[in-house]
Amino acid sequence: MTNTIFDRGYYQSIQLTDTDGGVIMAKINSDEIRSVTSWFK
């Protein structure tokens, strides 16, 4: 489910943690959209 949400492109990063705060899974999108002005980013 997390991959589906992340792949839609709305999030820069998604992180799934356990109850102790440990990271189970993390996805980071490092793509930069150059056509958007810097003040909007």
Residue pairs with C-beta under 8 A, 6 or more apart in sequence:
2 14
2 16
2 25
2 27
3 27
5 11
5 14
6 14
6 27
6 29
9 29
11 29
12 28
12 29
13 26
13 27
13 28
13 29
14 26
14 27
15 23
15 25
15 26
15 27
16 23
16 24
16 25
16 26
17 23
17 24
18 24
33 41
